[in-house]
Amino acid sequence: MIEQDLIEQKETYFGLKLHALVSMKGFITNFIITTANVDDRAAVFELVEANKHIKNTRR
């Protein structure tokens, strides 16, 4: 009976994620907010593409 009750309950969760581009000194230089189901790699790619003028000094 308990298992059947759990199966019948359908809950929906909504969430957001903040993806931030941070400078070496700790300043947020850019950010995007995505829904929780967006792959983190896609968000990082979008941030990098939008900020090609920023150089990576730690290679």
Protein Blocks (a to p, Z undefined) as FASTA:
>chain_A
ZZmmmmmpccddddddddddddfkopafbdcdddfklcfklmmmmmmmmmmmpccfbZZ
